[in-house]
Amino acid sequence: MASHKKLTRRQARFVDEYLADLSPAKAAVRAGYAPANAGAQVRKLLNRPHVGAAIDAAKAARSERTRITQDRVVEELAAVGFTAMSDLCRWDDSGVSLVE
């Protein structure tokens, strides 16, 4: 059952900051929670259903906006990772040049 509780200003900021780098402790600090107890705050925040729902909704909205999914990212990384550099560059005594 979805919670309809409204986020506080700091919780909303945490959601925004969390999506920036998916680092909950860093997001909590950037959202204004004290660094000394950021870990405890993160546990509380992520255990609140309305905060989790807001994170899920924000991720879905970003995916819709950008049309970028986790699968697409992995596919692109695989394409780069499995590309033979010799198909892209040439090495000789003068250095490295790009293949046209």
TARAGI-V297418 format. One record per pair of residues at least 6 apart in sequence whose ideal C-beta (glycine too) atoms are under 6 Angstrom apart, sorted by the first residue. I is the first residue (numbers start at 0). J is the second residue. If there is no record, write none. Layout:
BEGIN
i:I j:J
i:I j:J
END
This chain:
BEGIN
i:1 j:52
i:2 j:48
i:2 j:49
i:4 j:49
i:6 j:53
i:9 j:30
i:9 j:31
i:10 j:50
i:12 j:30
i:13 j:26
i:13 j:27
i:13 j:30
i:13 j:44
i:14 j:53
i:14 j:54
i:14 j:57
i:16 j:26
i:16 j:29
i:16 j:30
i:17 j:26
i:18 j:57
i:23 j:41
i:24 j:37
i:24 j:38
i:24 j:41
i:27 j:37
i:27 j:40
i:27 j:41
i:28 j:34
i:28 j:37
i:32 j:40
i:44 j:50
i:62 j:68
i:87 j:98
i:88 j:95
i:88 j:97
i:89 j:96
END
